[in-house]
Amino acid sequence: MSETIPWWLAEASPKPLPRRPLDGPPDVEVIGGGVTGCACALALAEGGLRVRLYESRSIAGGASGRNGRFALGGGAMRYDVARETFGRKAAREYWLLTAEYLDRLELLAGDALTRPGSLRLAADEEELEQLRLEHAALREDGFEAEWRSAEALSPELRGGFLGGIFHPHDGSLQPARFVLELAGRAIEAGVEVCEGTRVESLAGLEAEQVVVATDGSGRGLHPGLDEVIWPARGQVLTTEPLPERLFEYPHYARNGFDYWQQVPDGRLVLGGFRDFSIMSELTDVEETTPVIQEALDAFLVELLGEMPGVAYRWAGIFGLTQDMLPLVGRIPGVDGAWVAAGYSGHGNVLGLMCGELVAGAILGRPHSILELFDPGRLIRAAPPVPASGA
Ligand SMILES: Cc1cc2nc3c(=O)[nH]c(=O)nc-3n(C[C@H](O)[C@H](O)[C@H](O)COP(=O)(O)OP(=O)(O)OC[C@H]3O[C@@H](n4cnc5c(N)ncnc54)[C@H](O)[C@@H]3O)c2cc1C
């Protein structure tokens, strides 16, 4: 595999983190050094437990250092769809919790996060109708969401998009910088962070409790998780800094298949177009491909009227679930094993939230939302092995 370097990690230029051994056996071992694992480990250590975290690469080396930088409230599906599927009460509780976690992210991330809002755009009449339904449902349930008609869009967008929803509280996150800081806090709180250490099997671990926090990149750790968390590849590029500021906040369209934003130094970051080769992008091979990169280039030209210089191109892997809800809680059939993963491409806020939620459950303070995220809804415990001769 030819490793691609994301701009976020290049900009953050991380040094290897110090490994400070625990003063006794670990109470909990956490697998995965992205936002979920770091948030979970920190919360567990603050709760008084001895925690060891394993990361096969370096902290934020996975999706948490490679993503599109959107920090969005809500889940991975539209709000009206969530209401229909899970019921109004559960959907509202879910959305409210993510709104709280956007505020919490702001508190923890400092200047790695800005909150200019985000604009979700409709690329055709069908999507426009879907966004109208979502907007109505959000307003009905008391969420702030502003409708933008086609005429209200900026000139670069008017040709390609028919309108959309502006979400005033959303943000833009330098994800690698945030997660590296989170890992630093975890080390200060006593977590032993082991970079460059791959866990081959849940069975070989020392602690009585283990948390799998590998989102889309943890295949092989547990067959039940392999069945229900599908790895998906996302590809991103960033341009050289543009001379003009064209986009004040993050934009996304075609149900999130295209997303772009201009970051503080003027670069345009663009990702998506997974649907141009949807089957081959269902993979955990972390490399860029010509078909997706050419689609990204063509879209850049549509947006900017000319091809800018491209500084970085990279790929990353995230975890999809069949119902677009994360899995957070005990792994059925494996004593002491927990999971927080499967954010379906929305892990910047959900990873922080679910990392802390799973830690809360381990510390004996389970949040009521965990009923919705119960891994048992998708993973069945393996049938008990019959005693010999039975
Ligand atoms: C291209 C792309 C764009 C995205 N854009 C956005 C976005 O704009 N907004 C948003 O909210 N979300 C986005 N996402 C999703 C988001 O990045 C992820 O959901 C989130 O970062 C998941 O965090 P995590 O900590 O759970 O997993 P990861 O960050 O993937 O971390 C898991 C870690 O586990 C490690 N690991 C795996 N197996 C083992 C093992 N056996 N032993 C030890 N370590 C192991 C991996 O090396 C990895 O570092 C995007 C994802 C991608 C790939």
The ligand as an SDF file (V2000), in Angstrom:
LIG
                    3D

 53 58  0  0  0  0  0  0  0  0999 V2000
  -11.8210   10.8180    3.6930 C   0  0  0  0  0  0  0  0  0  0  0  0
  -12.6820   10.9410    4.8900 C   0  0  0  0  0  0  0  0  0  0  0  0
  -13.4340   12.0970    5.0650 C   0  0  0  0  0  0  0  0  0  0  0  0
  -14.2290   12.2250    6.1990 C   0  0  0  0  0  0  0  0  0  0  0  0
  -14.8320   13.4070    6.4470 N   0  0  0  0  0  0  0  0  0  0  0  0
  -15.4620   13.6200    7.6210 C   0  0  0  0  0  0  0  0  0  0  0  0
  -15.9180   14.8900    7.9690 C   0  0  0  0  0  0  0  0  0  0  0  0
  -15.7240   15.8590    7.2470 O   0  0  0  0  0  0  0  0  0  0  0  0
  -16.5810   15.0340    9.1430 N   0  0  0  0  0  0  0  0  0  0  0  0
  -16.7660   13.9720    9.9970 C   0  0  0  0  0  0  0  0  0  0  0  0
  -17.3910   14.1580   11.0410 O   0  0  0  0  0  0  0  0  0  0  0  0
  -16.2700   12.7540    9.7130 N   0  0  0  0  0  0  0  0  0  0  0  0
  -15.6230   12.5550    8.5620 C   0  0  0  0  0  0  0  0  0  0  0  0
  -15.0900   11.3370    8.2870 N   0  0  0  0  0  0  0  0  0  0  0  0
  -15.2520   10.2440    9.2570 C   0  0  0  0  0  0  0  0  0  0  0  0
  -14.3320   10.4110   10.4630 C   0  0  0  0  0  0  0  0  0  0  0  0
  -13.0420   10.7920   10.0460 O   0  0  0  0  0  0  0  0  0  0  0  0
  -14.2400    9.1170   11.2370 C   0  0  0  0  0  0  0  0  0  0  0  0
  -15.5310    8.5950   11.4620 O   0  0  0  0  0  0  0  0  0  0  0  0
  -13.5760    9.3100   12.5840 C   0  0  0  0  0  0  0  0  0  0  0  0
  -12.3420    9.9490   12.4360 O   0  0  0  0  0  0  0  0  0  0  0  0
  -13.3990    7.9750   13.2550 C   0  0  0  0  0  0  0  0  0  0  0  0
  -12.5550    8.1330   14.3620 O   0  0  0  0  0  0  0  0  0  0  0  0
  -12.1010    6.8510   15.1510 P   0  0  0  0  0  0  0  0  0  0  0  0
  -11.2020    7.3040   16.2170 O   0  0  0  0  0  0  0  0  0  0  0  0
  -13.2920    6.0740   15.5520 O   0  0  0  0  0  0  0  0  0  0  0  0
  -11.3570    5.9730   14.0610 O   0  0  0  0  0  0  0  0  0  0  0  0
   -9.9540    6.2630   13.3240 P   0  0  0  0  0  0  0  0  0  0  0  0
   -9.6090    7.6910   13.3170 O   0  0  0  0  0  0  0  0  0  0  0  0
  -10.0010    5.5470   12.0280 O   0  0  0  0  0  0  0  0  0  0  0  0
   -8.9260    5.5920   14.2890 O   0  0  0  0  0  0  0  0  0  0  0  0
   -8.8630    4.1920   14.4110 C   0  0  0  0  0  0  0  0  0  0  0  0
   -7.4070    3.8480   14.6060 C   0  0  0  0  0  0  0  0  0  0  0  0
   -7.3150    2.4640   14.9440 O   0  0  0  0  0  0  0  0  0  0  0  0
   -6.0720    2.0200   14.4610 C   0  0  0  0  0  0  0  0  0  0  0  0
   -6.1510    0.5510   14.3950 N   0  0  0  0  0  0  0  0  0  0  0  0
   -6.9150   -0.1960   13.5620 C   0  0  0  0  0  0  0  0  0  0  0  0
   -6.7570   -1.5060   13.8260 N   0  0  0  0  0  0  0  0  0  0  0  0
   -5.8850   -1.5880   14.8550 C   0  0  0  0  0  0  0  0  0  0  0  0
   -5.3200   -2.6770   15.5870 C   0  0  0  0  0  0  0  0  0  0  0  0
   -5.6530   -3.9410   15.3090 N   0  0  0  0  0  0  0  0  0  0  0  0
   -4.4580   -2.4060   16.5920 N   0  0  0  0  0  0  0  0  0  0  0  0
   -4.1200   -1.1340   16.8960 C   0  0  0  0  0  0  0  0  0  0  0  0
   -4.6230   -0.0590   16.2250 N   0  0  0  0  0  0  0  0  0  0  0  0
   -5.4920   -0.2870   15.2350 C   0  0  0  0  0  0  0  0  0  0  0  0
   -5.9180    2.6830   13.1210 C   0  0  0  0  0  0  0  0  0  0  0  0
   -4.5580    2.7920   12.7490 O   0  0  0  0  0  0  0  0  0  0  0  0
   -6.5600    4.0440   13.3650 C   0  0  0  0  0  0  0  0  0  0  0  0
   -5.6190    5.0570   13.6220 O   0  0  0  0  0  0  0  0  0  0  0  0
  -14.3130   11.1490    7.1580 C   0  0  0  0  0  0  0  0  0  0  0  0
  -13.5580    9.9970    6.9530 C   0  0  0  0  0  0  0  0  0  0  0  0
  -12.7390    9.8880    5.8440 C   0  0  0  0  0  0  0  0  0  0  0  0
  -11.9200    8.6380    5.6910 C   0  0  0  0  0  0  0  0  0  0  0  0
  1  2  1  0
  2  3  1  0
  2 52  2  0
  3  4  2  0
  4  5  1  0
  4 50  1  0
  5  6  2  0
  6  7  1  0
  6 13  1  0
  7  8  2  0
  7  9  1  0
  9 10  1  0
 10 11  2  0
 10 12  1  0
 12 13  2  0
 13 14  1  0
 14 15  1  0
 14 50  1  0
 15 16  1  0
 16 17  1  0
 16 18  1  0
 18 19  1  0
 18 20  1  0
 20 21  1  0
 20 22  1  0
 22 23  1  0
 23 24  1  0
 24 25  2  0
 24 26  1  0
 24 27  1  0
 27 28  1  0
 28 29  2  0
 28 30  1  0
 28 31  1  0
 31 32  1  0
 32 33  1  0
 33 34  1  0
 33 48  1  0
 34 35  1  0
 35 36  1  0
 35 46  1  0
 36 37  1  0
 36 45  1  0
 37 38  2  0
 38 39  1  0
 39 40  1  0
 39 45  2  0
 40 41  1  0
 40 42  2  0
 42 43  1  0
 43 44  2  0
 44 45  1  0
 46 47  1  0
 46 48  1  0
 48 49  1  0
 50 51  2  0
 51 52  1  0
 52 53  1  0
M  END
$$$$
